[in-house]
Amino acid sequence: MKITFDPDISADIRPSIEEVIKESITAPCSCGSDEIYVSLQANNNIDVKCFDCGTSFFELEIEVEEEVTEE
Ligand SMILES: [Zn+2]
């Protein structure tokens, strides 16, 4: 499986995103492509989709570098 990242996604967080993708996507897209595109959306959401046909596999929220304590 080949994973292509949006250039705006920080290199620091790419390995952890890649791990999630490998755990979550166990089969290629229905179009037969096994190439994944990780796209950065608004509000620190990323959309994990098929590189070829654009079908979305899942979305997830990424954590920004600033440390925020959630209550
Ligand atoms: Zn596809």
N, CA, C, O and the ligand as a Tripos MOL2 file, in Angstrom:
@<TRIPOS>MOLECULE
protein
  285   283    72     0     0
PROTEIN
NO_CHARGES

@<TRIPOS>ATOM
      1 N           0.8470   -1.2020    0.0000 N.3       1 MET1
      2 CA          0.0000    0.0000    0.0000 C.3       1 MET1
      3 C           0.8770    1.2450    0.0000 C.2       1 MET1
      4 O           1.7880    1.3820    0.8160 O.2       1 MET1
      5 N           0.5870    2.1360   -0.9190 N.am      2 LYS2
      6 CA          1.3460    3.3640   -0.9900 C.3       2 LYS2
      7 C           0.5300    4.5020   -0.3800 C.2       2 LYS2
      8 O          -0.6590    4.6480   -0.6610 O.2       2 LYS2
      9 N           1.1760    5.2920    0.4470 N.am      3 ILE3
     10 CA          0.4690    6.3810    1.1140 C.3       3 ILE3
     11 C           1.1010    7.7080    0.7050 C.2       3 ILE3
     12 O           2.3020    7.9160    0.8730 O.2       3 ILE3
     13 N           0.2780    8.5940    0.1700 N.am      4 THR4
     14 CA          0.7490    9.9220   -0.2160 C.3       4 THR4
     15 C           0.1320   10.9500    0.7130 C.2       4 THR4
     16 O          -1.0800   10.9560    0.9280 O.2       4 THR4
     17 N           0.9660   11.8160    1.2620 N.am      5 PHE5
     18 CA          0.4730   12.8180    2.2010 C.3       5 PHE5
     19 C           0.3310   14.1800    1.5350 C.2       5 PHE5
     20 O           1.1190   14.5580    0.6680 O.2       5 PHE5
     21 N          -0.6850   14.8960    1.9600 N.am      6 ASP6
     22 CA         -0.8320   16.3000    1.6150 C.3       6 ASP6
     23 C           0.4420   17.0220    2.0820 C.2       6 ASP6
     24 O           0.8900   16.8010    3.2080 O.2       6 ASP6
     25 N           1.0230   17.8670    1.2480 N.am      7 PRO7
     26 CA          2.2650   18.5610    1.6490 C.3       7 PRO7
     27 C           2.1110   19.4130    2.9030 C.2       7 PRO7
     28 O           3.1030   19.7330    3.5580 O.2       7 PRO7
     29 N           0.8920   19.7820    3.2410 N.am      8 ASP8
     30 CA          0.6600   20.6090    4.4240 C.3       8 ASP8
     31 C           0.6850   19.8120    5.7220 C.2       8 ASP8
     32 O           0.7000   20.3950    6.8070 O.2       8 ASP8
     33 N           0.6910   18.5070    5.6230 N.am      9 ILE9
     34 CA          0.7090   17.6850    6.8300 C.3       9 ILE9
     35 C           2.1440   17.5610    7.3250 C.2       9 ILE9
     36 O           3.0390   17.1290    6.5980 O.2       9 ILE9
     37 N           2.3340   17.9470    8.5640 N.am     10 SER10
     38 CA          3.6610   17.9510    9.1580 C.3      10 SER10
     39 C           4.3030   16.5600    9.1470 C.2      10 SER10
     40 O           3.6420   15.5540    9.4070 O.2      10 SER10
     41 N           5.5890   16.5270    8.8450 N.am     11 ALA11
     42 CA          6.3100   15.2580    8.7940 C.3      11 ALA11
     43 C           6.3370   14.5660   10.1490 C.2      11 ALA11
     44 O           6.4780   13.3460   10.2290 O.2      11 ALA11
     45 N           6.2020   15.3500   11.2090 N.am     12 ASP12
     46 CA          6.2300   14.7930   12.5610 C.3      12 ASP12
     47 C           5.0900   13.8300   12.8200 C.2      12 ASP12
     48 O           5.2480   12.8300   13.5210 O.2      12 ASP12
     49 N           3.9420   14.1420   12.2480 N.am     13 ILE13
     50 CA          2.7690   13.3320   12.5720 C.3      13 ILE13
     51 C           2.4870   12.2700   11.5120 C.2      13 ILE13
     52 O           1.6000   11.4360   11.6880 O.2      13 ILE13
     53 N           3.2260   12.3000   10.4330 N.am     14 ARG14
     54 CA          2.9740   11.3220    9.3670 C.3      14 ARG14
     55 C           3.1130    9.8700    9.8130 C.2      14 ARG14
     56 O           2.2810    9.0380    9.4510 O.2      14 ARG14
     57 N           4.1580    9.5420   10.6000 N.am     15 PRO15
     58 CA          4.2720    8.1300   11.0020 C.3      15 PRO15
     59 C           3.0800    7.6240   11.7970 C.2      15 PRO15
     60 O           2.6600    6.4790   11.6260 O.2      15 PRO15
     61 N           2.5270    8.4760   12.6740 N.am     16 SER16
     62 CA          1.3880    7.9990   13.4680 C.3      16 SER16
     63 C           0.1370    7.8720   12.6100 C.2      16 SER16
     64 O          -0.6710    6.9680   12.8210 O.2      16 SER16
     65 N          -0.0270    8.7670   11.6490 N.am     17 ILE17
     66 CA         -1.1580    8.6390   10.7330 C.3      17 ILE17
     67 C          -1.0220    7.3510    9.9200 C.2      17 ILE17
     68 O          -1.9890    6.6230    9.6920 O.2      17 ILE17
     69 N           0.1940    7.1070    9.5010 N.am     18 GLU18
     70 CA          0.4510    5.9090    8.7040 C.3      18 GLU18
     71 C           0.1040    4.6390    9.4750 C.2      18 GLU18
     72 O          -0.4190    3.6780    8.9110 O.2      18 GLU18
     73 N           0.4030    4.6510   10.7680 N.am     19 GLU19
     74 CA          0.0750    3.4970   11.5930 C.3      19 GLU19
     75 C          -1.4240    3.2570   11.6540 C.2      19 GLU19
     76 O          -1.8980    2.1280   11.5300 O.2      19 GLU19
     77 N          -2.1640    4.3520   11.8500 N.am     20 VAL20
     78 CA         -3.6140    4.2390   11.9250 C.3      20 VAL20
     79 C          -4.1700    3.6950   10.6120 C.2      20 VAL20
     80 O          -5.0690    2.8540   10.6010 O.2      20 VAL20
     81 N          -3.6230    4.1870    9.5200 N.am     21 ILE21
     82 CA         -4.0920    3.7420    8.2040 C.3      21 ILE21
     83 C          -3.8350    2.2510    8.0250 C.2      21 ILE21
     84 O          -4.7010    1.5140    7.5540 O.2      21 ILE21
     85 N          -2.6540    1.8220    8.3990 N.am     22 LYS22
     86 CA         -2.3170    0.4100    8.2090 C.3      22 LYS22
     87 C          -3.1510   -0.5020    9.0840 C.2      22 LYS22
     88 O          -3.4190   -1.6480    8.7240 O.2      22 LYS22
     89 N          -3.5660    0.0150   10.2530 N.am     23 GLU23
     90 CA         -4.4250   -0.7850   11.1230 C.3      23 GLU23
     91 C          -5.8600   -0.8040   10.6300 C.2      23 GLU23
     92 O          -6.5820   -1.7840   10.8100 O.2      23 GLU23
     93 N          -6.2630    0.3000   10.0020 N.am     24 SER24
     94 CA         -7.6690    0.4600    9.6580 C.3      24 SER24
     95 C          -8.0230   -0.0540    8.2670 C.2      24 SER24
     96 O          -9.1190   -0.5690    8.0460 O.2      24 SER24
     97 N          -7.1060    0.0890    7.3550 N.am     25 ILE25
     98 CA         -7.4110   -0.3080    5.9820 C.3      25 ILE25
     99 C          -6.6880   -1.6090    5.6770 C.2      25 ILE25
    100 O          -5.4650   -1.6570    5.5450 O.2      25 ILE25
    101 N          -7.4820   -2.6530    5.5690 N.am     26 THR26
    102 CA         -6.8700   -3.9610    5.3770 C.3      26 THR26
    103 C          -7.0720   -4.4740    3.9580 C.2      26 THR26
    104 O          -6.4510   -5.4550    3.5490 O.2      26 THR26
    105 N          -7.9400   -3.8080    3.2150 N.am     27 ALA27
    106 CA         -8.1890   -4.2430    1.8490 C.3      27 ALA27
    107 C          -8.0960   -3.0410    0.9250 C.2      27 ALA27
    108 O          -8.3740   -1.9150    1.3380 O.2      27 ALA27
    109 N          -7.7120   -3.2680   -0.3080 N.am     28 PRO28
    110 CA         -7.6640   -2.1370   -1.2410 C.3      28 PRO28
    111 C          -9.0530   -1.5860   -1.5310 C.2      28 PRO28
    112 O         -10.0610   -2.2380   -1.2570 O.2      28 PRO28
    113 N          -9.0960   -0.4100   -2.0740 N.am     29 CYS29
    114 CA        -10.3520    0.2230   -2.4600 C.3      29 CYS29
    115 C         -11.1020   -0.6440   -3.4710 C.2      29 CYS29
    116 O         -10.5150   -1.4640   -4.1770 O.2      29 CYS29
    117 N         -12.4070   -0.4360   -3.5140 N.am     30 SER30
    118 CA        -13.2250   -1.2160   -4.4460 C.3      30 SER30
    119 C         -12.8460   -0.9740   -5.9030 C.2      30 SER30
    120 O         -13.1730   -1.7850   -6.7700 O.2      30 SER30
    121 N         -12.1610    0.1320   -6.1810 N.am     31 CYS31
    122 CA        -11.7370    0.4000   -7.5600 C.3      31 CYS31
    123 C         -10.4640   -0.3740   -7.9040 C.2      31 CYS31
    124 O         -10.0270   -0.3860   -9.0550 O.2      31 CYS31
    125 N          -9.8720   -1.0240   -6.8840 N.am     32 GLY32
    126 CA         -8.6940   -1.8420   -7.1390 C.3      32 GLY32
    127 C          -7.3820   -1.1480   -6.8300 C.2      32 GLY32
    128 O          -6.3240   -1.7760   -6.8590 O.2      32 GLY32
    129 N          -7.4420    0.1310   -6.5380 N.am     33 SER33
    130 CA         -6.2260    0.8770   -6.2280 C.3      33 SER33
    131 C          -5.8150    0.6360   -4.7830 C.2      33 SER33
    132 O          -6.6660    0.5680   -3.8960 O.2      33 SER33
    133 N          -4.5220    0.5070   -4.5430 N.am     34 ASP34
    134 CA         -4.0710    0.3870   -3.1570 C.3      34 ASP34
    135 C          -3.2410    1.6060   -2.7740 C.2      34 ASP34
    136 O          -2.3790    1.5430   -1.8980 O.2      34 ASP34
    137 N          -3.5200    2.7040   -3.4430 N.am     35 GLU35
    138 CA         -2.8190    3.9380   -3.1450 C.3      35 GLU35
    139 C          -3.7370    4.8620   -2.3590 C.2      35 GLU35
    140 O          -4.8750    5.1200   -2.7500 O.2      35 GLU35
    141 N          -3.2120    5.3520   -1.2450 N.am     36 ILE36
    142 CA         -4.0070    6.1550   -0.3160 C.3      36 ILE36
    143 C          -3.5350    7.6010   -0.3790 C.2      36 ILE36
    144 O          -2.3390    7.8770   -0.4730 O.2      36 ILE36
    145 N          -4.4830    8.5060   -0.3250 N.am     37 TYR37
    146 CA         -4.1120    9.9130   -0.2320 C.3      37 TYR37
    147 C          -4.6310   10.4890    1.0790 C.2      37 TYR37
    148 O          -5.8130   10.3600    1.3990 O.2      37 TYR37
    149 N          -3.7470   11.1200    1.8280 N.am     38 VAL38
    150 CA         -4.1150   11.7040    3.1020 C.3      38 VAL38
    151 C          -4.2140   13.2090    2.9160 C.2      38 VAL38
    152 O          -3.2170   13.8910    2.6820 O.2      38 VAL38
    153 N          -5.4410   13.7120    3.0250 N.am     39 SER39
    154 CA         -5.6990   15.1110    2.7260 C.3      39 SER39
    155 C          -6.0100   15.8900    3.9920 C.2      39 SER39
    156 O          -6.7680   15.4270    4.8440 O.2      39 SER39
    157 N          -5.4290   17.0600    4.1110 N.am     40 LEU40
    158 CA         -5.6790   17.8950    5.2790 C.3      40 LEU40
    159 C          -6.9100   18.7550    5.0500 C.2      40 LEU40
    160 O          -7.0100   19.4660    4.0500 O.2      40 LEU40
    161 N          -7.8540   18.6810    5.9980 N.am     41 GLN41
    162 CA         -9.0820   19.4520    5.9180 C.3      41 GLN41
    163 C          -9.0320   20.5900    6.9430 C.2      41 GLN41
    164 O          -8.0310   20.7800    7.6340 O.2      41 GLN41
    165 N         -10.0950   21.3130    7.0220 N.am     42 ALA42
    166 CA        -10.1760   22.3780    8.0200 C.3      42 ALA42
    167 C         -10.2490   21.7850    9.4240 C.2      42 ALA42
    168 O         -10.5910   20.6150    9.5950 O.2      42 ALA42
    169 N          -9.9310   22.5850   10.4070 N.am     43 ASN43
    170 CA        -10.0310   22.2050   11.8220 C.3      43 ASN43
    171 C          -9.2150   20.9650   12.1780 C.2      43 ASN43
    172 O          -9.6250   20.1550   13.0090 O.2      43 ASN43
    173 N          -8.0710   20.8320   11.5460 N.am     44 ASN44
    174 CA         -7.1700   19.7220   11.8560 C.3      44 ASN44
    175 C          -7.7800   18.3500   11.6510 C.2      44 ASN44
    176 O          -7.4130   17.3860   12.3230 O.2      44 ASN44
    177 N          -8.6990   18.2720   10.7310 N.am     45 ASN45
    178 CA         -9.2030   16.9590   10.3600 C.3      45 ASN45
    179 C          -8.4550   16.4890    9.1260 C.2      45 ASN45
    180 O          -8.1200   17.2760    8.2410 O.2      45 ASN45
    181 N          -8.2040   15.2080    9.0880 N.am     46 ILE46
    182 CA         -7.6330   14.6780    7.8660 C.3      46 ILE46
    183 C          -8.5740   13.6540    7.2580 C.2      46 ILE46
    184 O          -9.2660   12.9150    7.9570 O.2      46 ILE46
    185 N          -8.5750   13.6360    5.9660 N.am     47 ASP47
    186 CA         -9.4440   12.7390    5.2240 C.3      47 ASP47
    187 C          -8.5480   11.7190    4.5280 C.2      47 ASP47
    188 O          -7.6640   12.0660    3.7450 O.2      47 ASP47
    189 N          -8.8030   10.4630    4.8360 N.am     48 VAL48
    190 CA         -8.0160    9.3900    4.2450 C.3      48 VAL48
    191 C          -8.8220    8.8000    3.1040 C.2      48 VAL48
    192 O          -9.8820    8.2130    3.3200 O.2      48 VAL48
    193 N          -8.3180    8.9560    1.8920 N.am     49 LYS49
    194 CA         -9.1140    8.5120    0.7560 C.3      49 LYS49
    195 C          -8.2790    7.8130   -0.3010 C.2      49 LYS49
    196 O          -7.0480    7.8020   -0.2670 O.2      49 LYS49
    197 N          -9.0090    7.2320   -1.2390 N.am     50 CYS50
    198 CA         -8.3640    6.5430   -2.3470 C.3      50 CYS50
    199 C          -7.7120    7.5760   -3.2570 C.2      50 CYS50
    200 O          -8.3340    8.5760   -3.6160 O.2      50 CYS50
    201 N          -6.4730    7.3350   -3.6260 N.am     51 PHE51
    202 CA         -5.7510    8.2800   -4.4750 C.3      51 PHE51
    203 C          -6.3810    8.3690   -5.8600 C.2      51 PHE51
    204 O          -6.4000    9.4340   -6.4770 O.2      51 PHE51
    205 N          -6.8890    7.2560   -6.3340 N.am     52 ASP52
    206 CA         -7.3760    7.2170   -7.7130 C.3      52 ASP52
    207 C          -8.8160    7.6770   -7.8760 C.2      52 ASP52
    208 O          -9.1050    8.5040   -8.7410 O.2      52 ASP52
    209 N          -9.7230    7.1550   -7.0590 N.am     53 CYS53
    210 CA        -11.1300    7.4810   -7.2820 C.3      53 CYS53
    211 C         -11.6820    8.4530   -6.2450 C.2      53 CYS53
    212 O         -12.7850    8.9730   -6.4150 O.2      53 CYS53
    213 N         -10.9280    8.7060   -5.1720 N.am     54 GLY54
    214 CA        -11.3530    9.7020   -4.2020 C.3      54 GLY54
    215 C         -12.3260    9.2100   -3.1520 C.2      54 GLY54
    216 O         -12.8020   10.0020   -2.3380 O.2      54 GLY54
    217 N         -12.6320    7.9250   -3.1490 N.am     55 THR55
    218 CA        -13.5120    7.3870   -2.1190 C.3      55 THR55
    219 C         -12.8780    7.5400   -0.7470 C.2      55 THR55
    220 O         -11.7220    7.1730   -0.5410 O.2      55 THR55
    221 N         -13.6440    8.0840    0.1870 N.am     56 SER56
    222 CA        -13.1160    8.3120    1.5200 C.3      56 SER56
    223 C         -13.2080    7.0480    2.3640 C.2      56 SER56
    224 O         -14.2670    6.4280    2.4520 O.2      56 SER56
    225 N         -12.0960    6.6700    2.9820 N.am     57 PHE57
    226 CA        -12.1030    5.5180    3.8840 C.3      57 PHE57
    227 C         -12.5450    5.9510    5.2730 C.2      57 PHE57
    228 O         -13.4590    5.3600    5.8480 O.2      57 PHE57
    229 N         -11.9200    6.9550    5.8020 N.am     58 PHE58
    230 CA        -12.3100    7.4860    7.1010 C.3      58 PHE58
    231 C         -11.6640    8.8500    7.2870 C.2      58 PHE58
    232 O         -10.7510    9.2440    6.5610 O.2      58 PHE58
    233 N         -12.1750    9.5530    8.2910 N.am     59 GLU59
    234 CA        -11.5760   10.8300    8.6520 C.3      59 GLU59
    235 C         -11.0910   10.7420   10.0770 C.2      59 GLU59
    236 O         -11.6490    9.9950   10.8810 O.2      59 GLU59
    237 N         -10.0710   11.4870   10.3940 N.am     60 LEU60
    238 CA         -9.6860   11.5520   11.7920 C.3      60 LEU60
    239 C          -9.1400   12.9210   12.1310 C.2      60 LEU60
    240 O          -8.7340   13.6950   11.2640 O.2      60 LEU60
    241 N          -9.1450   13.1850   13.4070 N.am     61 GLU61
    242 CA         -8.6850   14.4720   13.8860 C.3      61 GLU61
    243 C          -7.2370   14.3380   14.3200 C.2      61 GLU61
    244 O          -6.8710   13.3800   15.0000 O.2      61 GLU61
    245 N          -6.4280   15.2870   13.9330 N.am     62 ILE62
    246 CA         -5.0330   15.2370   14.3480 C.3      62 ILE62
    247 C          -4.8030   16.2480   15.4510 C.2      62 ILE62
    248 O          -5.5200   17.2390   15.5840 O.2      62 ILE62
    249 N          -3.7810   15.9640   16.2350 N.am     63 GLU63
    250 CA         -3.4630   16.8800   17.3140 C.3      63 GLU63
    251 C          -2.4060   17.8630   16.8540 C.2      63 GLU63
    252 O          -1.4090   17.4870   16.2390 O.2      63 GLU63
    253 N          -2.6350   19.0980   17.1560 N.am     64 VAL64
    254 CA         -1.6490   20.1160   16.8000 C.3      64 VAL64
    255 C          -0.5420   20.1390   17.8420 C.2      64 VAL64
    256 O          -0.6880   19.6040   18.9410 O.2      64 VAL64
    257 N           0.5550   20.7630   17.4780 N.am     65 GLU65
    258 CA          1.7430   20.7060   18.3170 C.3      65 GLU65
    259 C           1.6030   21.4220   19.6560 C.2      65 GLU65
    260 O           2.2620   21.0570   20.6290 O.2      65 GLU65
    261 N           0.7540   22.4310   19.7050 N.am     66 GLU66
    262 CA          0.5920   23.1340   20.9740 C.3      66 GLU66
    263 C          -0.0790   22.2160   22.0010 C.2      66 GLU66
    264 O          -1.0210   21.4870   21.6880 O.2      66 GLU66
    265 N           0.4180   22.2710   23.2040 N.am     67 GLU67
    266 CA         -0.1040   21.3700   24.2170 C.3      67 GLU67
    267 C          -1.3080   21.9760   24.9040 C.2      67 GLU67
    268 O          -1.2250   23.0060   25.5720 O.2      67 GLU67
    269 N          -2.4010   21.3200   24.7230 N.am     68 VAL68
    270 CA         -3.6580   21.7910   25.3060 C.3      68 VAL68
    271 C          -4.1530   20.7260   26.2800 C.2      68 VAL68
    272 O          -4.2690   19.5490   25.9390 O.2      68 VAL68
    273 N          -4.4300   21.1560   27.4590 N.am     69 THR69
    274 CA         -4.9700   20.2100   28.4240 C.3      69 THR69
    275 C          -6.4840   20.2190   28.3430 C.2      69 THR69
    276 O          -7.1340   21.2410   28.5650 O.2      69 THR69
    277 N          -7.0160   19.0820   28.0280 N.am     70 GLU70
    278 CA         -8.4730   19.0010   27.8940 C.3      70 GLU70
    279 C          -9.1100   18.6970   29.2330 C.2      70 GLU70
    280 O          -8.6120   17.8860   30.0140 O.2      70 GLU70
    281 N         -10.2030   19.3560   29.4740 N.am     71 GLU71
    282 CA        -10.8930   19.1060   30.7440 C.3      71 GLU71
    283 C         -12.2370   18.4730   30.5020 C.2      71 GLU71
    284 O         -12.9650   18.1880   31.4520 O.2      71 GLU71
    285 ZN        -10.6130    3.8160   -5.3090 Zn       72 ZN72
@<TRIPOS>BOND
     1     1     2 1
     2     2     3 1
     3     3     4 2
     4     3     5 am
     5     5     6 1
     6     6     7 1
     7     7     8 2
     8     7     9 am
     9     9    10 1
    10    10    11 1
    11    11    12 2
    12    11    13 am
    13    13    14 1
    14    14    15 1
    15    15    16 2
    16    15    17 am
    17    17    18 1
    18    18    19 1
    19    19    20 2
    20    19    21 am
    21    21    22 1
    22    22    23 1
    23    23    24 2
    24    23    25 am
    25    25    26 1
    26    26    27 1
    27    27    28 2
    28    27    29 am
    29    29    30 1
    30    30    31 1
    31    31    32 2
    32    31    33 am
    33    33    34 1
    34    34    35 1
    35    35    36 2
    36    35    37 am
    37    37    38 1
    38    38    39 1
    39    39    40 2
    40    39    41 am
    41    41    42 1
    42    42    43 1
    43    43    44 2
    44    43    45 am
    45    45    46 1
    46    46    47 1
    47    47    48 2
    48    47    49 am
    49    49    50 1
    50    50    51 1
    51    51    52 2
    52    51    53 am
    53    53    54 1
    54    54    55 1
    55    55    56 2
    56    55    57 am
    57    57    58 1
    58    58    59 1
    59    59    60 2
    60    59    61 am
    61    61    62 1
    62    62    63 1
    63    63    64 2
    64    63    65 am
    65    65    66 1
    66    66    67 1
    67    67    68 2
    68    67    69 am
    69    69    70 1
    70    70    71 1
    71    71    72 2
    72    71    73 am
    73    73    74 1
    74    74    75 1
    75    75    76 2
    76    75    77 am
    77    77    78 1
    78    78    79 1
    79    79    80 2
    80    79    81 am
    81    81    82 1
    82    82    83 1
    83    83    84 2
    84    83    85 am
    85    85    86 1
    86    86    87 1
    87    87    88 2
    88    87    89 am
    89    89    90 1
    90    90    91 1
    91    91    92 2
    92    91    93 am
    93    93    94 1
    94    94    95 1
    95    95    96 2
    96    95    97 am
    97    97    98 1
    98    98    99 1
    99    99   100 2
   100    99   101 am
   101   101   102 1
   102   102   103 1
   103   103   104 2
   104   103   105 am
   105   105   106 1
   106   106   107 1
   107   107   108 2
   108   107   109 am
   109   109   110 1
   110   110   111 1
   111   111   112 2
   112   111   113 am
   113   113   114 1
   114   114   115 1
   115   115   116 2
   116   115   117 am
   117   117   118 1
   118   118   119 1
   119   119   120 2
   120   119   121 am
   121   121   122 1
   122   122   123 1
   123   123   124 2
   124   123   125 am
   125   125   126 1
   126   126   127 1
   127   127   128 2
   128   127   129 am
   129   129   130 1
   130   130   131 1
   131   131   132 2
   132   131   133 am
   133   133   134 1
   134   134   135 1
   135   135   136 2
   136   135   137 am
   137   137   138 1
   138   138   139 1
   139   139   140 2
   140   139   141 am
   141   141   142 1
   142   142   143 1
   143   143   144 2
   144   143   145 am
   145   145   146 1
   146   146   147 1
   147   147   148 2
   148   147   149 am
   149   149   150 1
   150   150   151 1
   151   151   152 2
   152   151   153 am
   153   153   154 1
   154   154   155 1
   155   155   156 2
   156   155   157 am
   157   157   158 1
   158   158   159 1
   159   159   160 2
   160   159   161 am
   161   161   162 1
   162   162   163 1
   163   163   164 2
   164   163   165 am
   165   165   166 1
   166   166   167 1
   167   167   168 2
   168   167   169 am
   169   169   170 1
   170   170   171 1
   171   171   172 2
   172   171   173 am
   173   173   174 1
   174   174   175 1
   175   175   176 2
   176   175   177 am
   177   177   178 1
   178   178   179 1
   179   179   180 2
   180   179   181 am
   181   181   182 1
   182   182   183 1
   183   183   184 2
   184   183   185 am
   185   185   186 1
   186   186   187 1
   187   187   188 2
   188   187   189 am
   189   189   190 1
   190   190   191 1
   191   191   192 2
   192   191   193 am
   193   193   194 1
   194   194   195 1
   195   195   196 2
   196   195   197 am
   197   197   198 1
   198   198   199 1
   199   199   200 2
   200   199   201 am
   201   201   202 1
   202   202   203 1
   203   203   204 2
   204   203   205 am
   205   205   206 1
   206   206   207 1
   207   207   208 2
   208   207   209 am
   209   209   210 1
   210   210   211 1
   211   211   212 2
   212   211   213 am
   213   213   214 1
   214   214   215 1
   215   215   216 2
   216   215   217 am
   217   217   218 1
   218   218   219 1
   219   219   220 2
   220   219   221 am
   221   221   222 1
   222   222   223 1
   223   223   224 2
   224   223   225 am
   225   225   226 1
   226   226   227 1
   227   227   228 2
   228   227   229 am
   229   229   230 1
   230   230   231 1
   231   231   232 2
   232   231   233 am
   233   233   234 1
   234   234   235 1
   235   235   236 2
   236   235   237 am
   237   237   238 1
   238   238   239 1
   239   239   240 2
   240   239   241 am
   241   241   242 1
   242   242   243 1
   243   243   244 2
   244   243   245 am
   245   245   246 1
   246   246   247 1
   247   247   248 2
   248   247   249 am
   249   249   250 1
   250   250   251 1
   251   251   252 2
   252   251   253 am
   253   253   254 1
   254   254   255 1
   255   255   256 2
   256   255   257 am
   257   257   258 1
   258   258   259 1
   259   259   260 2
   260   259   261 am
   261   261   262 1
   262   262   263 1
   263   263   264 2
   264   263   265 am
   265   265   266 1
   266   266   267 1
   267   267   268 2
   268   267   269 am
   269   269   270 1
   270   270   271 1
   271   271   272 2
   272   271   273 am
   273   273   274 1
   274   274   275 1
   275   275   276 2
   276   275   277 am
   277   277   278 1
   278   278   279 1
   279   279   280 2
   280   279   281 am
   281   281   282 1
   282   282   283 1
   283   283   284 2
@<TRIPOS>SUBSTRUCTURE
     1 MET1         2 RESIDUE 1 A MET
     2 LYS2         6 RESIDUE 1 A LYS
     3 ILE3        10 RESIDUE 1 A ILE
     4 THR4        14 RESIDUE 1 A THR
     5 PHE5        18 RESIDUE 1 A PHE
     6 ASP6        22 RESIDUE 1 A ASP
     7 PRO7        26 RESIDUE 1 A PRO
     8 ASP8        30 RESIDUE 1 A ASP
     9 ILE9        34 RESIDUE 1 A ILE
    10 SER10       38 RESIDUE 1 A SER
    11 ALA11       42 RESIDUE 1 A ALA
    12 ASP12       46 RESIDUE 1 A ASP
    13 ILE13       50 RESIDUE 1 A ILE
    14 ARG14       54 RESIDUE 1 A ARG
    15 PRO15       58 RESIDUE 1 A PRO
    16 SER16       62 RESIDUE 1 A SER
    17 ILE17       66 RESIDUE 1 A ILE
    18 GLU18       70 RESIDUE 1 A GLU
    19 GLU19       74 RESIDUE 1 A GLU
    20 VAL20       78 RESIDUE 1 A VAL
    21 ILE21       82 RESIDUE 1 A ILE
    22 LYS22       86 RESIDUE 1 A LYS
    23 GLU23       90 RESIDUE 1 A GLU
    24 SER24       94 RESIDUE 1 A SER
    25 ILE25       98 RESIDUE 1 A ILE
    26 THR26      102 RESIDUE 1 A THR
    27 ALA27      106 RESIDUE 1 A ALA
    28 PRO28      110 RESIDUE 1 A PRO
    29 CYS29      114 RESIDUE 1 A CYS
    30 SER30      118 RESIDUE 1 A SER
    31 CYS31      122 RESIDUE 1 A CYS
    32 GLY32      126 RESIDUE 1 A GLY
    33 SER33      130 RESIDUE 1 A SER
    34 ASP34      134 RESIDUE 1 A ASP
    35 GLU35      138 RESIDUE 1 A GLU
    36 ILE36      142 RESIDUE 1 A ILE
    37 TYR37      146 RESIDUE 1 A TYR
    38 VAL38      150 RESIDUE 1 A VAL
    39 SER39      154 RESIDUE 1 A SER
    40 LEU40      158 RESIDUE 1 A LEU
    41 GLN41      162 RESIDUE 1 A GLN
    42 ALA42      166 RESIDUE 1 A ALA
    43 ASN43      170 RESIDUE 1 A ASN
    44 ASN44      174 RESIDUE 1 A ASN
    45 ASN45      178 RESIDUE 1 A ASN
    46 ILE46      182 RESIDUE 1 A ILE
    47 ASP47      186 RESIDUE 1 A ASP
    48 VAL48      190 RESIDUE 1 A VAL
    49 LYS49      194 RESIDUE 1 A LYS
    50 CYS50      198 RESIDUE 1 A CYS
    51 PHE51      202 RESIDUE 1 A PHE
    52 ASP52      206 RESIDUE 1 A ASP
    53 CYS53      210 RESIDUE 1 A CYS
    54 GLY54      214 RESIDUE 1 A GLY
    55 THR55      218 RESIDUE 1 A THR
    56 SER56      222 RESIDUE 1 A SER
    57 PHE57      226 RESIDUE 1 A PHE
    58 PHE58      230 RESIDUE 1 A PHE
    59 GLU59      234 RESIDUE 1 A GLU
    60 LEU60      238 RESIDUE 1 A LEU
    61 GLU61      242 RESIDUE 1 A GLU
    62 ILE62      246 RESIDUE 1 A ILE
    63 GLU63      250 RESIDUE 1 A GLU
    64 VAL64      254 RESIDUE 1 A VAL
    65 GLU65      258 RESIDUE 1 A GLU
    66 GLU66      262 RESIDUE 1 A GLU
    67 GLU67      266 RESIDUE 1 A GLU
    68 VAL68      270 RESIDUE 1 A VAL
    69 THR69      274 RESIDUE 1 A THR
    70 GLU70      278 RESIDUE 1 A GLU
    71 GLU71      282 RESIDUE 1 A GLU
    72 ZN72       285 GROUP 0 **** ****
